[in-house]
Amino acid sequence: MSNPAGRSRRFLDLHLPGQPLLLPNPWDQGAAKILAGLGFQALATTSSGFAATLGRPDGSVTLDEALTHAMAIVTATDLPVSADLENCFADTLDGVAHTVRLAAQTGLAGCSIEDFSRTRLYDRAEAADRVAAAAAAARDGDLVLTARAENYLHGKPDLADTIARLQAYQEAGADVLYAPGLTRIEDIAALVAAVDRPVNVLALPGVPPVAELAAAGVSRVSVGGAFAFAALSALVDAATELRDNGSYGFHTQTAAGRNAAKAAFG
């Protein structure tokens, strides 16, 4: 299944500085259909949210599982989909390129590559070479490549290094740049000003609202696994009420979900 003509271009065209694309991350086909029904223009997979559906922690999904999941999300709607491919499930340049080529066969509009290997941050030069390998394969496969600098998520909140990394990834051919973990508007604005590619911001506690991100020139806002874990939180609340109180008050919270599912699945 190749990328339908124009889907990746449509996806990239949605990245407008000052008018950020709101990119929710569904964890299964039902969530994808509901989000499409709510009017979102594109979707992205979530490694942590998908792993949770398998009863596993983030970082435990295999390449084959991630690609099968990506294809399921792609086929759920007509929206462009970008896949969270972690570190492309490979340390070698050939392995990175192989993963991206396989991703292109699923009908995706885009994919991402991280500069963290589950155990360490790649040094900047090595990480840039990996982005270059991914970018070459993404161009051949008509995919929008997002390159991620993972410093802030792994105990190294160094803005200067993050900017230098994303500048290197830009030069290596990335289409979109992403530094999950940045929360201060001053830091986000400095990053946006330092690069010439669309910038994605991860919606986290402490991150300014979308209007402020737009004023700073941000082009995309995603939520990672947050929607998936919000759904699991609702499950915990409902189950805890039933277990501890023997009552059914959780039914008062189901109408919106039931109506959305009826509209999306009909």
C-alpha positions, 0 to 999 in steps of 0.5 A, a space after each residue: 500500500 503506497 502513499 496515495 498521491 498528494 497525501 504527503 504534500 497535503 500533510 506538509 501544507 498544513 504546517 503553517 507558522 502562526 497557524 499550528 496544525 493540531 495533530 492528535 495521536 489516536 491509539 487505535 482505529 476507533 480513536 482515529 475515526 472519532 478524531 476525524 469525525 471531530 474535524 481534525 485535519 491529520 493524525 499521528 500515531 503514539 508509541 506510548 499509547 499504542 504500547 499501552 493497548 498491548 499492556 506494555 510500557 513505551 519502548 517495547 513495541 517491535 518494528 513489525 508491530 509499529 508498522 502494522 499499527 500505522 497501517 491500521 490507523 492509515 486505513 481508518 480514515 482519509 486523513 494524512 497520518 504520520 507515524 511515531 517510529 521512535 529511533 527507527 528501530 535501528 542503530 545503523 544507517 542502513 537499518 534506519 533507511 530500511 525502516 523508512 522504506 517499509 513505512 512508506 509502503 503502509 500509506 503513511 504521509 509522514 514519519 519521525 526519527 528520534 535521536 535517542 536509542 532507548 539507552 543513550 542520546 546519539 551524539 550530534 554528528 551521528 544523529 545527523 547522519 541518521 536523519 540524512 539516511 531517513 530523509 533520503 528514504 523518505 524522499 524516495 517514499 514520498 514521506 514528510 520526515 520529522 526529526 526529534 531532539 530528545 534532550 529534554 525528555 532524557 535529563 539533558 535540558 540544554 536549549 543550545 544543544 537542542 537548537 544545534 541538533 535541530 539545525 543539523 537535522 534541518 541541514 540533513 533533510 528533515 521537513 519538520 523539527 521537534 523537541 518534545 519537553 520544551 515548555 517555556 515560551 521563550 525557549 520555544 520562540 528561540 527555537 522557532 527563530 533559529 531554524 527554517 523548518 516547521 516546528 512541532 511542540 508537544 502539549 505538556 503541562 506548563 506549555 502555553 496555550 495554542 494561541 501563544 504558540 501560534 504567536 511564537 510561530 509554531 507550526 504544529 502541536 501534538 499530544 503524544 500519548 496524553 489522549 490515550 492515558 486520559 481515556 485510561 484515567 476515565 477507565 480507572 475512575 469508572 472501575 474504581 467507583 464500581 469496585 469501591 462504591 458499587 454505584 454506576 455514576 460513571 454512566 453520566 460521563 459516557 454520553 459524549 463518547 457514545 454519541 461520538 462513536 455512533 457518529 464516527 462508526 455509522 
